[in-house]
Each structure stands twice: as C-alpha cells, then as structure tokens.
Amino acid sequence: MDMIRKAMCFSFDKVRAERRRRAAMQAALLPQEFPGGRLRRMRPEDLAAFQAYRALPELGRYQGWSPMSDTTALTFLTDMHYAPLFTPGQWVQLGIAEPETDALVGDIGMYLSDDGSAGEVGFTLQPAAQGRSLATFAVRQALRLLFSATRATHVVGITDARNLPSVRLLERVGFEFVESRHVVFRGETCTERVYALARHDDSREAPANQGTTLGVSPRP
Ligand SMILES: CC(C)(COP(=O)(O)OP(=O)(O)OC[C@H]1O[C@@H](n2cnc3c(N)ncnc32)[C@H](O)[C@@H]1OP(=O)(O)O)[C@@H](O)C(=O)NCCC(=O)NCCS
C-alpha cells in the first residue's frame, strides 16, 4: 500500500513540477517591448479601458466579437490573464499597452489550429492610439512570439475587403493576399480577403505564403 501511495505522490509531484515549469516558461515570454508600445497579458484592471474601446461600433464592425457586459468582460480579462499561450484549438488575447503608463489601448487575438500547424491573428486598436504604427509593431511582435513558441508554418489574417486600415496593416506586416471569399457575416453578404504569412526569420521582410489550408477558425 505504502509503495502505491509513494508512486502516486511521485507522479503528482511530477505533474506539479511540469505545470510550474510551463508556467515559468510562459511567464518569461511576456511582457515584450516594441517601438512605441508593449505587448502584455490582459488583466482585470484593464476593464474600463477595454470596455471603452470595445463599445465603439466602428471598432467592432468587421469583427467576430460584440460588446460585452462588465461582468462578462471581467471574466474574459481574468481568463486571458491566466490562459496558456498557444493552446491548439484556442484563441488567446494579448493586450497592447502604452509603454509609459502601461494603459491598455488595444488587443491582439491569436489562434493556433488543432494540429498546431497554422496560426491566425486579429487586432484592435482604440482610435486615439491609431495612426502611429502601434498596431503594426504590435502585430509583428505577436507574430514573432507565435512563431518562436509554436511550430506553426504560417499565420492567416482574414479581413473584410471594406476594412482598408486592416488590409493595409496586413500588407505592411508582410502578409500576402491568398484569396477572396464571399461570405455572410451578421446577415450581410460581404467579401473577405484572406492573407497568409509564412514562418520566417526577421531578416526576410515579406516571405511568400505556403498555400496550405487557410482560415482556421471563425473571426476572433
Ligand atoms: C486595423 C487597425 C488596428 C489599424 O490601425 P492603424 O492605426 O491604421 O494601424 P497602425 O497603428 O499600424 O498605424 C498605421 C497607420 O499610421 C500611419 N502613420 C504612422 N506613423 C505616422 C505618423 N508619424 N504620422 C501620420 N501617420 C502615421 C501609417 O501611415 C498608417 O496609416 P495608413 O494605413 O493610412 O497608411 C484599426 O483600424 C482598428 O482597430 N480597426 C478596428 C478593428 C478591426 O477591424 N480590426 C481588423 C480585424 S482583423
């Protein structure tokens, strides 16, 4: 009996140690600084800033999310604070923050496909922070993080064709246009543009996509 108990304790210890090792590894990945901003974990204290920009109809017009109640938003921010990064089949949302104040000004959603081979990215920036390349730098940083922490071969960006700031951002970052799709979104027929960016090192500015399965999930 003693032997069994000892063996069970040993395997629980191993599980705990593995969890601690993973948590420490993930904690080391964030925050990350980039020119003009910081990519960091979202947290419950972001509630007011998050709710202020997520309530703006123009920011949500082409996105998969809708404004949330404060209670739902608080749960979401708490979940995202602790969510493991890059779990296959899951979205994780990271915050974009001002470097001086650490105030939340936007967020980036990242998704890893079930088999871990493909990523997807979505992004939002509050209007007052737009027009100074903050989102471009934040998305580049988030892509570096995703490519360094996973074995994804490419990342997809899907945008409504009318969403020109989003189209320009994807192209600036180096995404290549793959295809247009006619879809029904919120009851309206629209055209989505699908972009892809292949795994790359920083020395290559705009790598070609690999033409594999694209559009791994619904809009973030
Ligand atoms: C998509 C979105 C994040 C883009 O924001 P953005 O501010 O245009 O992007 P950046 O922060 O990278 O800034 C780049 C812009 O700033 C401009 N800029 C950069 N530095 C500048 C400067 N010193 N002076 C003037 N303009 C400057 C760039 O020219 C570029 O503008 P352009 O695209 O008109 O050429 C933003 O429009 C948004 O949040 N939209 C709603 C959410 C959404 O639809 N997301 C996409 C879903 S996938």
The ligand as a MOL file (V3000), in Angstrom:
LIG
                    3D

  0  0  0     0  0            999 V3000
M  V30 BEGIN CTAB
M  V30 COUNTS 48 50 0 0 0
M  V30 BEGIN ATOM
M  V30 1 C -6.9370 47.7900 -38.0560 0
M  V30 2 C -6.4010 48.8570 -37.1140 0
M  V30 3 C -5.7680 48.2100 -35.8910 0
M  V30 4 C -5.3670 49.6890 -37.8620 0
M  V30 5 O -4.9630 50.7810 -37.0720 0
M  V30 6 P -3.8810 51.8320 -37.6400 0
M  V30 7 O -3.6810 52.8560 -36.6120 0
M  V30 8 O -4.2570 52.2430 -39.0080 0
M  V30 9 O -2.5790 50.9440 -37.7780 0
M  V30 10 P -1.1420 51.3140 -37.1540 0
M  V30 11 O -1.2440 51.5530 -35.7020 0
M  V30 12 O -0.2320 50.2580 -37.5790 0
M  V30 13 O -0.7880 52.7010 -37.8360 0
M  V30 14 C -0.5010 52.7330 -39.2070 0
M  V30 15 C -1.0710 53.9840 -39.8150 0
M  V30 16 O -0.4990 55.1020 -39.1880 0
M  V30 17 C 0.1310 55.9170 -40.1570 0
M  V30 18 N 1.2570 56.5690 -39.5030 0
M  V30 19 C 2.2920 56.0010 -38.8760 0
M  V30 20 N 3.1100 56.9400 -38.3810 0
M  V30 21 C 2.5570 58.1130 -38.7110 0
M  V30 22 C 2.9330 59.4440 -38.4940 0
M  V30 23 N 4.0270 59.7610 -37.8040 0
M  V30 24 N 2.1140 60.4220 -38.9670 0
M  V30 25 C 0.9930 60.1210 -39.6340 0
M  V30 26 N 0.5830 58.8630 -39.8830 0
M  V30 27 C 1.3710 57.8840 -39.4050 0
M  V30 28 C 0.5040 54.9610 -41.2600 0
M  V30 29 O 0.7060 55.6160 -42.4860 0
M  V30 30 C -0.7280 54.0950 -41.2860 0
M  V30 31 O -1.8130 54.7240 -41.9040 0
M  V30 32 P -2.3280 54.2210 -43.3650 0
M  V30 33 O -2.7300 52.7860 -43.2240 0
M  V30 34 O -3.4910 55.1100 -43.6200 0
M  V30 35 O -1.1620 54.4120 -44.2780 0
M  V30 36 C -7.5410 49.7940 -36.6380 0
M  V30 37 O -8.0900 50.4430 -37.7580 0
M  V30 38 C -8.6520 49.0830 -35.8990 0
M  V30 39 O -8.5310 48.8130 -34.7100 0
M  V30 40 N -9.7500 48.8020 -36.5810 0
M  V30 41 C -10.9130 48.1630 -35.9550 0
M  V30 42 C -10.6680 46.7280 -35.6410 0
M  V30 43 C -10.5480 45.8830 -36.8910 0
M  V30 44 O -11.3480 45.9930 -37.7980 0
M  V30 45 N -9.5330 45.0090 -36.9000 0
M  V30 46 C -9.2450 44.1370 -38.0110 0
M  V30 47 C -9.9050 42.8580 -37.8660 0
M  V30 48 S -8.8660 41.5440 -38.4670 0
M  V30 END ATOM
M  V30 BEGIN BOND
M  V30 1 1 1 2
M  V30 2 1 2 3
M  V30 3 1 2 4
M  V30 4 1 2 36
M  V30 5 1 4 5
M  V30 6 1 5 6
M  V30 7 2 6 7
M  V30 8 1 6 8
M  V30 9 1 6 9
M  V30 10 1 9 10
M  V30 11 2 10 11
M  V30 12 1 10 12
M  V30 13 1 10 13
M  V30 14 1 13 14
M  V30 15 1 14 15
M  V30 16 1 15 16
M  V30 17 1 15 30
M  V30 18 1 16 17
M  V30 19 1 17 18
M  V30 20 1 17 28
M  V30 21 1 18 19
M  V30 22 1 18 27
M  V30 23 2 19 20
M  V30 24 1 20 21
M  V30 25 1 21 22
M  V30 26 2 21 27
M  V30 27 1 22 23
M  V30 28 2 22 24
M  V30 29 1 24 25
M  V30 30 2 25 26
M  V30 31 1 26 27
M  V30 32 1 28 29
M  V30 33 1 28 30
M  V30 34 1 30 31
M  V30 35 1 31 32
M  V30 36 2 32 33
M  V30 37 1 32 34
M  V30 38 1 32 35
M  V30 39 1 36 37
M  V30 40 1 36 38
M  V30 41 2 38 39
M  V30 42 1 38 40
M  V30 43 1 40 41
M  V30 44 1 41 42
M  V30 45 1 42 43
M  V30 46 2 43 44
M  V30 47 1 43 45
M  V30 48 1 45 46
M  V30 49 1 46 47
M  V30 50 1 47 48
M  V30 END BOND
M  V30 END CTAB
M  END
